[in-house]
Amino acid sequence: MADELTTILTSLGIPNEAFLGIIVLVLLIVGAVVVVIVSRPVLDIYPYLLPNAKVRARKGRLFDEKQFSEIIETDDYKEITNYLRGFPDYAKHLDDHSIEKSLDIQLGETYELLSRIAPDDVKKVFATLSKKSDIANIKSLIVSIEANLSKNETKKLLIPVGSLYPLCEQLVDSNTVEDIVAGLDGTEYSVILEDALREYSEKGMILPLESALDKYFLENLLSASSVPSDDNTRILHSYIGSQVDVANLKVIIRSKVDDLKYDNISPHIISNGYQVKEWKLKDLMESENVTSIVSGLEGTDYSPILSEALGTYNEVGSVSVFEKALDEYLVNYANSLSLKNPLGIGPIIGYINKKEKEIKNLKIIIRAKRENNLGIDDIQEMLV
C-alpha cells in the first residue's frame, strides 16, 4: 500500500515531504474545527458563571409561600414593617424611609446590581432596565407639581437610586412642570418631555408626560435586545418583547374602555411588538370594543388568557381583570424562560422576575392593609 501511494505521488510530481506537510496541515485544520465545536458551549457559558452564582445567592433570600402567608396574616402595615426588619435586604432602608420607598430602593438596587454584573452581550439591556429609577423619580417630580406638594413632601417621593437622583433632588424646588423639563436639559429625557408638553398644556393632564416616559423606556429596552445572536440573547429578546406586548395591550384595552379612537391611542403605542406586530396593533386600535380586541388576538399567547378574563370583565366591568391576567402571564412566561438556559441567561431572568413579583405583591398587601382592611382571601386573590 505504501509503495503504491509512493508511486502515485511520484507520478503526480509531489515530493514525500510536501505530502507530509499537507497531511499535517489538514490535521491541524480538523483539530481546530473540533476545538471550536467543543469549546463553543463552554465559551457561551463562561461569562455567566459568576453572575449566576451571585444571582442564585440572592434568589435564596426571596420570600417563599410560607413567608408570604405570614405577611398576609399580619394585623396591619406596621406589623409588616416589623416583619421586614428581619430581612437585611429591606431592613437597611426601613429606619430612614417609608416601607413603600424601602421596597422601591431595594428594587432599584437590584436593577443596578444586574447592570454591573451582566455579561457584555446582554449588559446594555440591564443598563437600560436600571433607568427605571430615574424615570420613577422624574414622574414623582411631575406628580408633585400636579398635587401641589411641598418641597419636603416631594423629596420624600424620590428614590435615592439612579444616575439622575442628585439632579432630581435639585429639581424639587421647581414650581411648574415646564421648570422640571427645563431642568432636565442635557439628559436623554429632555426632548421627549418637551414634545409632550404641548399635549400636557392642552389637556391639563400629566398623562401625556408619563406616557411619553414609559414609551421611551420600553422602546430603548426593546432596542437594546433587538439583535439576538445566540440562545441567551434570543431568550432575553423574547422576555423584553413580551413586556412590550403586554404594555401595548394594557394601553389599548384601557383606551377602548374609555372610548378613545385610533388617533388618540397610537401615539402611546410601541409599533414594533414581539408577538403583536405593527399591523395587528393597528387592527386592535381600530377595534370597536374590548371583545373585538380579544377576538383579534387569536393565534397569539394572549388570546386564551384574555378570553378567560373576558367573562369576569363582563361581570365586574373593571379592566383590572385583564391587567392582572397579563401580569400573571408575564410572570409565568418569564419563569418558563428561566428554565430554558440554566447555565446562561435563565437564572438572571428568573431572579429579576421573582424579585419584581415579590415587590409588587408586598405593595399590594401593604395597600390592602392600610387602605381597605381586606380579609386574607381577598388579598390572596389580588396577588400576582
C-alpha positions as CSV (number, residue, x, y, z in Angstrom):
1,M,0.0,0.0,0.0
2,A,2.8,2.4,0.9
3,D,4.7,1.5,-2.3
4,E,1.5,2.2,-4.4
5,L,1.0,5.6,-2.6
6,T,4.6,6.5,-3.2
7,T,4.2,5.6,-6.9
8,I,1.1,7.8,-7.2
9,L,2.8,10.7,-5.5
10,T,5.8,10.3,-7.8
11,S,3.6,10.2,-10.9
12,L,1.9,13.4,-9.7
13,G,5.2,15.1,-9.0
14,I,4.5,15.6,-5.3
15,P,7.5,15.1,-3.1
16,N,7.0,13.0,0.1
17,E,7.9,15.9,2.3
18,A,5.3,18.1,0.7
19,F,2.7,15.4,1.1
20,L,3.5,15.0,4.8
21,G,3.2,18.8,5.1
22,I,-0.3,18.7,3.6
23,I,-1.3,15.9,5.9
24,V,-0.1,17.8,8.9
25,L,-2.0,21.0,7.7
26,V,-5.2,19.0,7.2
27,L,-4.9,17.5,10.7
28,L,-4.3,20.9,12.2
29,I,-7.4,22.3,10.4
30,V,-9.6,19.4,11.5
31,G,-8.2,19.8,15.1
32,A,-9.0,23.5,15.1
33,V,-12.6,22.8,13.9
34,V,-13.1,20.2,16.6
35,V,-11.7,22.5,19.3
36,V,-14.1,25.3,18.2
37,I,-17.1,23.0,18.2
38,V,-16.2,21.6,21.6
39,S,-15.3,24.9,23.2
40,R,-18.1,27.0,21.9
41,P,-20.6,25.9,24.5
42,V,-18.0,26.5,27.2
43,L,-17.3,29.9,25.9
44,D,-21.1,30.7,25.9
45,I,-21.4,29.6,29.5
46,Y,-18.3,31.1,31.0
47,P,-19.4,34.8,31.1
48,Y,-22.5,33.7,33.1
49,L,-20.7,31.7,35.8
50,L,-20.0,34.5,38.2
51,P,-23.2,36.5,37.6
52,N,-25.4,33.4,38.0
53,A,-23.6,32.5,41.2
54,K,-24.4,35.9,42.6
55,V,-28.0,35.8,41.4
56,R,-28.6,32.3,42.9
57,A,-27.3,33.5,46.3
58,R,-29.8,36.4,46.2
59,K,-32.6,34.2,44.9
60,G,-32.3,32.2,48.1
61,R,-33.3,35.3,50.0
62,L,-36.6,35.8,48.2
63,F,-39.8,35.1,50.2
64,D,-41.4,31.7,49.9
65,E,-45.1,30.9,50.1
66,K,-45.0,30.3,53.9
67,Q,-43.4,33.7,54.5
68,F,-45.9,35.5,52.2
69,S,-48.7,33.8,54.2
70,E,-47.2,35.1,57.4
71,I,-47.1,38.6,55.9
72,I,-50.7,38.4,54.7
73,E,-51.8,37.3,58.2
74,T,-50.3,40.4,59.9
75,D,-52.7,42.8,61.5
76,D,-51.6,46.0,59.8
77,Y,-48.9,47.5,57.6
78,K,-46.9,48.5,60.7
79,E,-46.6,44.8,61.6
80,I,-45.5,44.2,58.1
81,T,-42.8,46.8,58.6
82,N,-41.6,45.0,61.7
83,Y,-41.6,41.7,59.8
84,L,-39.4,43.1,57.1
85,R,-36.9,44.3,59.6
86,G,-35.9,40.6,60.0
87,F,-34.6,40.6,56.4
88,P,-31.3,42.6,55.7
89,D,-32.3,43.5,52.1
90,Y,-35.2,45.5,53.4
91,A,-34.2,46.3,56.9
92,K,-31.3,48.6,55.9
93,H,-33.7,51.1,54.5
94,L,-36.6,51.0,56.9
95,D,-35.1,53.3,59.6
96,D,-34.8,56.2,57.1
97,H,-37.6,55.6,54.7
98,S,-41.3,54.6,54.5
99,I,-42.0,50.9,53.8
100,E,-43.0,51.6,50.2
101,K,-40.0,53.7,49.5
102,S,-37.8,51.0,51.0
103,L,-39.2,48.5,48.6
104,D,-38.5,50.8,45.6
105,I,-34.9,51.4,46.8
106,Q,-34.3,47.6,47.1
107,L,-35.7,47.1,43.6
108,G,-33.6,49.9,42.2
109,E,-30.5,48.5,43.8
110,T,-31.4,45.1,42.2
111,Y,-31.5,46.7,38.8
112,E,-28.2,48.4,39.4
113,L,-26.6,45.2,40.5
114,L,-27.7,43.3,37.4
115,S,-26.4,46.2,35.2
116,R,-23.0,45.8,36.8
117,I,-22.6,42.0,36.7
118,A,-24.4,41.2,33.5
119,P,-22.2,39.7,30.7
120,D,-21.2,42.0,27.9
121,D,-23.6,40.6,25.3
122,V,-26.6,41.5,27.5
123,K,-25.2,44.4,29.6
124,K,-26.9,47.1,27.5
125,V,-30.4,45.6,28.3
126,F,-29.8,45.6,32.0
127,A,-28.2,49.1,31.9
128,T,-31.4,50.3,30.3
129,L,-33.5,48.4,32.8
130,S,-31.6,50.2,35.7
131,K,-33.0,53.5,34.4
132,K,-36.4,52.6,35.8
133,S,-35.5,54.5,39.0
134,D,-34.6,57.7,37.0
135,I,-38.0,57.6,35.2
136,A,-39.8,56.9,38.5
137,N,-38.1,60.0,40.0
138,I,-39.0,62.2,37.1
139,K,-42.6,61.1,37.3
140,S,-42.6,61.9,41.1
141,L,-41.4,65.4,40.4
142,I,-44.2,65.9,37.8
143,V,-46.9,64.4,40.1
144,S,-45.7,66.6,43.0
145,I,-46.5,69.7,40.8
146,E,-49.9,68.4,40.0
147,A,-50.6,67.6,43.6
148,N,-49.2,70.9,44.9
149,L,-46.8,69.1,47.3
150,S,-44.2,71.0,49.3
151,K,-40.5,70.6,48.8
152,N,-40.2,68.2,51.7
153,E,-43.1,66.1,50.6
154,T,-41.7,65.9,47.1
155,K,-38.3,64.9,48.3
156,K,-39.9,62.0,50.3
157,L,-41.2,60.6,47.0
158,L,-37.8,60.4,45.3
159,I,-35.9,57.1,45.3
160,P,-32.2,57.6,46.2
161,V,-31.1,55.3,43.4
162,G,-30.1,56.0,39.8
163,S,-27.8,58.3,38.0
164,L,-30.3,61.3,38.0
165,Y,-31.1,61.2,41.7
166,P,-28.8,64.2,42.5
167,L,-30.3,66.3,39.8
168,C,-33.9,65.3,40.8
169,E,-33.1,66.4,44.3
170,Q,-32.2,69.8,42.9
171,L,-35.5,70.0,40.9
172,V,-37.7,69.6,44.0
173,D,-37.7,73.5,44.1
174,S,-39.4,73.6,40.7
175,N,-42.7,75.5,40.6
176,T,-44.0,74.2,37.2
177,V,-43.8,71.2,35.0
178,E,-42.0,73.4,32.5
179,D,-39.4,74.2,35.1
180,I,-38.8,70.4,35.6
181,V,-38.4,69.8,31.9
182,A,-36.1,72.7,31.5
183,G,-34.0,71.4,34.5
184,L,-33.6,68.1,32.7
185,D,-32.0,69.8,29.7
186,G,-28.9,67.8,28.6
187,T,-30.4,64.5,29.8
188,E,-31.9,61.9,27.5
189,Y,-35.4,62.7,28.7
190,S,-35.4,66.3,27.8
191,V,-36.5,66.1,24.2
192,I,-39.3,63.5,24.7
193,L,-40.8,65.6,27.6
194,E,-40.6,68.8,25.5
195,D,-42.5,67.1,22.8
196,A,-45.2,66.0,25.3
197,L,-45.5,69.5,26.9
198,R,-47.9,70.8,24.3
199,E,-50.4,68.0,24.9
200,Y,-50.0,68.4,28.6
201,S,-50.8,72.2,28.2
202,E,-53.8,71.5,26.0
203,K,-55.3,68.8,28.2
204,G,-54.2,70.0,31.6
205,M,-53.2,66.4,32.4
206,I,-49.8,64.8,33.2
207,L,-50.8,61.6,31.5
208,P,-49.1,62.6,28.2
209,L,-45.8,63.2,30.1
210,E,-45.9,59.9,32.0
211,S,-46.9,58.0,28.8
212,A,-44.0,59.6,26.9
213,L,-41.5,58.4,29.6
214,D,-43.0,54.9,29.6
215,K,-42.9,54.6,25.8
216,Y,-39.3,55.9,25.6
217,F,-38.2,53.5,28.3
218,L,-39.7,50.4,26.6
219,E,-38.6,51.4,23.1
220,N,-35.0,51.7,24.4
221,L,-35.3,48.4,26.3
222,L,-36.6,46.7,23.2
223,S,-33.9,48.3,21.0
224,A,-31.2,47.1,23.4
225,S,-32.3,43.5,22.9
226,S,-33.3,43.6,19.3
227,V,-30.2,41.9,17.7
228,P,-30.3,38.3,19.0
229,S,-27.2,36.4,18.2
230,D,-27.4,33.3,20.4
231,D,-29.7,31.4,22.7
232,N,-29.0,33.9,25.6
233,T,-29.8,37.0,23.6
234,R,-32.8,35.3,21.9
235,I,-34.3,34.4,25.2
236,L,-33.7,37.8,26.6
237,H,-35.3,39.4,23.5
238,S,-38.4,37.3,23.9
239,Y,-38.7,38.3,27.6
240,I,-38.3,42.1,26.8
241,G,-40.6,41.8,23.7
242,S,-43.3,40.2,25.8
243,Q,-43.2,43.1,28.2
244,V,-43.7,45.5,25.3
245,D,-46.7,43.4,24.1
246,V,-48.3,43.5,27.5
247,A,-47.7,47.2,27.9
248,N,-49.3,47.9,24.5
249,L,-52.3,45.7,25.2
250,K,-52.9,47.4,28.5
251,V,-53.0,50.8,26.9
252,I,-55.3,49.6,24.0
253,I,-57.7,47.8,26.3
254,R,-58.0,50.8,28.8
255,S,-58.3,53.2,25.9
256,K,-61.2,51.2,24.3
257,V,-63.0,51.2,27.7
258,D,-62.6,54.9,27.7
259,D,-64.0,55.0,24.1
260,L,-60.8,56.5,22.6
261,K,-60.1,56.3,18.9
262,Y,-57.1,55.3,16.9
263,D,-55.6,58.8,16.7
264,N,-55.8,59.1,20.5
265,I,-54.2,55.7,21.2
266,S,-51.5,55.4,18.5
267,P,-49.0,58.0,20.0
268,H,-48.8,55.9,23.1
269,I,-48.1,52.5,21.4
270,I,-44.7,51.0,20.6
271,S,-45.1,49.9,17.0
272,N,-42.5,47.1,17.0
273,G,-44.1,44.5,19.3
274,Y,-43.0,40.9,19.7
275,Q,-46.0,38.6,19.1
276,V,-48.3,41.5,18.3
277,K,-46.8,43.2,15.3
278,E,-47.5,46.7,13.9
279,W,-50.3,45.6,11.5
280,K,-52.0,43.7,14.3
281,L,-51.7,46.6,16.7
282,K,-53.4,48.9,14.1
283,D,-56.3,46.4,13.9
284,L,-56.6,46.3,17.7
285,M,-56.6,50.1,18.0
286,E,-59.4,50.3,15.4
287,S,-61.5,47.6,17.2
288,E,-64.9,48.6,18.3
289,N,-64.7,47.3,21.9
290,V,-62.8,45.1,24.3
291,T,-64.5,41.9,23.0
292,S,-63.2,42.7,19.5
293,I,-59.7,43.2,20.9
294,V,-59.7,39.8,22.5
295,S,-61.0,38.2,19.3
296,G,-58.3,40.0,17.3
297,L,-55.6,38.4,19.3
298,E,-56.4,34.9,18.1
299,G,-53.3,33.0,17.3
300,T,-51.2,34.7,20.0
301,D,-50.4,33.5,23.5
302,Y,-52.5,36.4,24.8
303,S,-55.8,35.1,23.3
304,P,-56.6,32.3,25.8
305,I,-55.7,34.3,28.9
306,L,-57.7,37.4,27.9
307,S,-60.6,35.2,26.7
308,E,-60.8,33.7,30.1
309,A,-60.7,37.1,31.8
310,L,-63.4,38.4,29.5
311,G,-66.2,36.7,31.4
312,T,-65.1,38.2,34.7
313,Y,-64.8,41.6,33.0
314,N,-68.4,41.4,31.8
315,E,-69.4,40.7,35.4
316,V,-67.4,43.3,37.2
317,G,-66.8,45.9,34.4
318,S,-63.2,46.6,35.5
319,V,-60.2,46.4,33.2
320,S,-58.0,45.4,36.2
321,V,-59.0,41.8,35.5
322,F,-57.3,42.0,32.1
323,E,-54.2,43.7,33.6
324,K,-53.9,41.1,36.3
325,A,-54.2,38.3,33.7
326,L,-51.5,39.9,31.6
327,D,-49.2,40.4,34.6
328,E,-49.6,36.8,35.6
329,Y,-48.9,35.7,32.0
330,L,-45.6,37.7,32.1
331,V,-44.6,36.1,35.4
332,N,-45.3,32.6,34.1
333,Y,-43.7,33.2,30.8
334,A,-40.5,34.6,32.4
335,N,-40.4,31.6,34.7
336,S,-40.6,29.3,31.7
337,L,-37.7,31.2,30.0
338,S,-35.6,31.0,33.2
339,L,-35.6,27.2,32.8
340,K,-34.6,27.2,29.1
341,N,-30.9,28.1,29.6
342,P,-30.0,27.3,33.2
343,L,-26.3,27.8,32.6
344,G,-26.8,31.1,30.7
345,I,-29.3,33.9,30.9
346,G,-32.0,31.7,32.5
347,P,-31.2,32.3,36.2
348,I,-30.9,36.1,35.7
349,I,-34.3,36.3,34.1
350,G,-35.7,34.0,36.8
351,Y,-34.3,36.2,39.6
352,I,-35.4,39.6,38.3
353,N,-38.9,38.2,37.5
354,K,-39.3,36.8,41.1
355,K,-37.9,40.0,42.6
356,E,-40.3,42.2,40.7
357,K,-43.1,39.9,41.6
358,E,-42.1,40.0,45.3
359,I,-42.0,43.8,45.4
360,K,-45.3,44.1,43.6
361,N,-47.1,41.7,45.9
362,L,-45.7,43.3,49.0
363,K,-47.0,46.6,47.8
364,I,-50.5,45.1,47.2
365,I,-50.5,43.6,50.7
366,I,-49.4,46.9,52.3
367,R,-52.0,48.9,50.4
368,A,-54.7,46.4,51.3
369,K,-53.8,46.5,55.0
370,R,-53.6,50.3,55.1
371,E,-56.5,51.4,52.9
372,N,-59.1,48.7,52.7
373,N,-58.6,46.4,55.6
374,L,-59.4,43.4,53.4
375,G,-59.5,39.8,54.5
376,I,-56.9,37.2,53.8
377,D,-58.8,35.5,51.0
378,D,-59.4,38.9,49.3
379,I,-55.7,39.8,49.5
380,Q,-54.7,36.4,48.1
381,E,-57.0,37.0,45.1
382,M,-55.2,40.3,44.4
383,L,-51.7,38.9,44.3
384,V,-49.8,38.3,41.0
